[in-house]
C-alpha cells in the first residue's frame, strides 16, 4: 500500500456504536466507508445512505467477500464477534472487532491463531487506548513524574430499562455489566498497572442470570490495589482516580471516552481539556490504517498479548462471580 492509498472500510452490524464509528470515519484521512451489512437490508440501506456507503448488503458473508474492502469493523453483539471475525479472517480481510473481543479466552486464542495463519491484521477495538486524554495519562505514569501509582479506582455504571430479550440483560447475547462496561475499568487497570497477582470479585446476578453489577478488587505484588465497579442498573460517576506517591490524577467522566483530566499536586489543582471534536473512534481507525500501511497483522498498541490478558481477566472475574455463558 502506498501512503496515499484510500483505505476502504466495511462495517458489519448497524447499531448505535456502528453509527458513531461511521460518523468519525468521515474525519479520517484516506478513509472511505465502502460497504455496510445488516441482516435487514432496509436497515443497511438506511445506514449506508446516512454515512455515504457505496454498497449495502443483507448478510455479513457477502460483505466479507467484497474484493474492494481493505478492513472490516465488526459492531455486532458480543456473542457474534467470534464467528464474524473468523469469517472475515478466513476471507483474508483485516478486522477491527469491537470489545469484548469474544466471550472467552478459547475463542480469542482461535481468532488470533487464524489471523497469524492467514497473515491478516486483527485488533480489538479498545478505543480508549488511543484517545488523547488517556495517552496523556499513560505518559505521566510512564514518566514517573508523580512517583509510582499506589491505587486505582474506576467505575462505569448506567441505568437501562429492563428488557429480558435486549442485549444488556439477555444471557444468550452475552449480557451483563462485566462484558458490556466492566471491561473498561478492567482495561484501565491492565493498561496502567499491568496484570494483577490476585483477583477478587462479587456481583449481583439478576433474574435473567447475568450480572447487573460487579465489584472487582485487584492486588499487585508491589502492594498496589485497584478497586473497580460496573453496573447496568445504577448510574455511577464513571471516573478513574489514580493516587500516586506525589499527587493524583482524576480522569473525569466519562473516563473511557473523550474527556478531561484533573491533576492534583502539592496543594494545587490543574484541569486539562483536550478539545476532541469527534466521538473519538477516529483515533483507533487512524491507528488501524497505519498498521495496514505497514503490513502488520498485529497492533503495536492494542496487541494480541493485551487482548489475551484482558479476556483472561474477564474469565477470571466471571469464575469468581459464577457467571457462565452457554
N, C-alpha and C positions, 0 to 999 in steps of 0.2 A: 504493500500500500504506500502511495506517496502521501506526503503531508497534506496535500490539497484534496485528497480523495474525500468525496462525500460518503459518510457512513450512513447506510440505510438501516433503519430500525424497524423491527416488528414488535407488536405488543399482543400478548396472549392474556385475555381477561380484560373486561371493560368496566371495572368497578371504580370506586372513589379514588384509590391510590393510583390507578392507571391514568385517570383524568389529570391528577396533579403532576404525574411524571410527564405525560404528553404535553401539558402546558409548558413545563420547564424545558422540555427538549427543543422548543422553538427558539430558546435563547442560547443553545449550544452551537458553537461554530462547527461548520461542516457536518451537521447532523440533519437527517431528514426522516420523518415518520413515513415509511413506505407502506406498511400494511398493518391491519389490526384484525383480531379474530375473537369472536364470541360464539357460544353455542346457539345464540339467537342472531340471525343475520340482520334483522332490523336494528338491534342494539349495536351491532358492529358498524352498520352504515351510519347511524346517528353519531356514534363516537368518531368515526372516520371523517364525517363532514365537519364536525366541530374542530377537529385537530388537523385537518387537511391531509389525511392519509390517502395515498394513491389507490390502494386496494383494500377491500374488506372481505373477510372470509367468515363462513358459518361453522367452521371447525378448525381446531388447532393444528392438526397434522398438515392440512393443506398449506397453512401459513408456513409451517416449518420446512416445507418442501419448496417454497418460493426461492428460485435461484438468485433473485436480486437482493435478498436480505443478508446483511452482514452480521447482525446481532439481534437477539430476541430478549425482550424484557417480559418476564413471567410474573403476572399480577393476579393469579388465581388464588383461591383459599389454600391454607397451609397443606391440607391433605393431598392436594393435587400437584404440589411443587415437584415431588419426586418423579412421578410419571411424566409430567410435562417436560421437565429438564432432561430426563433420559431420552425422550422422543426427539427433542431438539439436538442434543449431542449426537445421537445416532445418525441424524441427517447432517452432521458436521456444521451445525450452526452455533456460533458463540452465544453464551447465555448470561444474562444478569437476572438472577432469581430473587424475588422478594424474600424477606426474612419471615419466619424462620426458614432456613434452607430446606428443611424437611421435618418429618415427625420425630425421627430418632437417629442415632449415630450410624446404625447399619445402612440406612438409606443414604445419608450424606457420604459415607465411605464409598458406596457404589457409584454415586454421582461423580465424585472426584476421580475415581478409578477410570470411568468411561471418558471423562474429559482428557485425562492423561493418555489413555489408549488411543483416542482419536485425534489427539493434539489440537483440541479445541478450547478456547477460552471459556472459563466459568468463574462466576463470582457471586457471593451472597450480597444482596442489596442492603447492607447496613449503612444507610446513607449518612447517619450521624458522624461516622468516622471521617467524612470528607467536608463537613461544614466548617466554615471559618472560625466560629467561636470555639468549637470543640478542638480543632487542631491547635488553636492558640493555647488552650488549657494543657493539652498534651505536651506542648513545647515548654511550658512553665514547669511541669512535672519533671520532664527530662533534664532541664537546666539546673534543677535543684535550687532555684532562686529563692524559694520559700522553705528550703530544707526538705526533709523527707515527709511523705504523706503518712499521717497517723490513722485517720479514719475517713471513711466514705459513707455518706448516707444518700440514697437515691430512691425516688418513688415515681410511680406512674399509675394513677387511678382515674377512672372516669365512670360516669353512670350511663347506662343504656337501657332502654325499655326491655323487659324480659320477653324473649321470643325463643321458645324451645327449639324452633327449627332454624333460627338465624345463625349466622357464622359464629357469633360470640359465645352462645350457650350450647350449641349443638356439638355433642361429643364426636359424632361422625365426621364433623368438619374441623376437628382439632380445636374445638372451642376451649374457653377458659382464659383467665387473665395472664397466666405464665407465658404461653407461646405468643399471645397477641401483644401484650405490652410489658410483661415482666422481663422479656428478653432485653429491653433497653437498659434497665438498671443493672442487669447481669452483664450486659455488654460493657457498660461504663466501668464496672469493677474489673472485668477482664482486660480491657484496653488500658486502664490506668494502673492497676495493681498486679496484673498477671493472674496466673492460675492459683487458686487457694489451696491450702493444706487440708482444711476441714469445711464441710458444708452442712448446715442445718436448715430446716425449713418446716413451716406449718401452714396449713391452708384451711379455708372454709370451702368444703365441697357442697355444691348446691344440688337441687333435685334432679338436674339433668346429668349429674355425675362429673361435672368439670369444676375447676377451682374458681370460685367467684372472687376470692382474694388470696394472696400468698405473701408470707413473710419469709425472708431468707437472711441467714447470718453466715458470713464468710470469715474464716480465720486464716491468717497467713503466718508463716514461720517467724517473720520478724516482729510479730506482735500486732501488726496492722489488722484492723477489722473493717468489714463492710456490712452495713445494715440496709437491706433492700425491701421494697414493698410494691406490690401491684394489685390492682382491683378493677373489676368491671361493674361494680355495684356501688361505688362511692368515689367522690371527687377527692383528689389529693393535690398538694402543691405542685407536683411534677417538677421538682428541682433536684439538683445533685449538689451536695455540700462536701467539700474537701477540706479537712483540717490538716494543716501542715505544722511543722515544728516552729515556723516563724510567721504564721498567718493562716488565712483561709481563703478559699475561693467558693463562691456560690455561682453555679450555672443556673441562671434564672429560668423561670417557667416559660415555655416547656422545654426542658433541657435537651431533649433528643432532637428537636427541630431548630431552625434558625432562631437564635436567642441572643441574650447579652450575658455578661458575667460581671460579678462584683468581687473585687479583691480587697481584703481587709488585712492591713499590716501596720504594726506599730501605732495602733490607735487611729489610723486613717483608713478611709474607705474610698475606693476608686471604682467607678462604674464605666464599663466599656461596651459600646454598641458596635455592631459590625455591618449595619446597613445592607443587609441582604434583601434584594428586591424580588426574589423568586420564592417559590415554595421550598427550595433547597435541593431538589432532586437533580438539578443540573450539574452539581459538583461531582456526584458519583458517575453521571453519564460522561462528563468530560474525562474522568479518570479511565473509564472503560475504553473510550475511544483512543486514549493514549496507549493503553495496553495493547489494543488491536494493532495500532500502527507499529508497535514494537514487536509484533508477532508473538506475544506472550500467551500462555494458556492459564496463567495464574496472576492475580493481582499482587503488586508489591506492597500493598497496604492491607486490604482485607484478604489475607492469604488463606490457602486451604487449611493450614495449621490453626489459624484463628477461628475458622468456621467449625473445625473439628473440636476445638476446645470449648467453643460456645455450646454446641449441641451436646457435648459430654456433660457440661454443667447443667443444661436443661434436663437431660436424662436423669442426672443425679438428684436434682430437686424433685422431679416427678416421682422418683422412687421414695423419697423422704415423705412426700405428701400422699402417696398411694394413688396417683393419677396414672391410669393406663389407657392407652388408645388401642382399639381392636385392630 
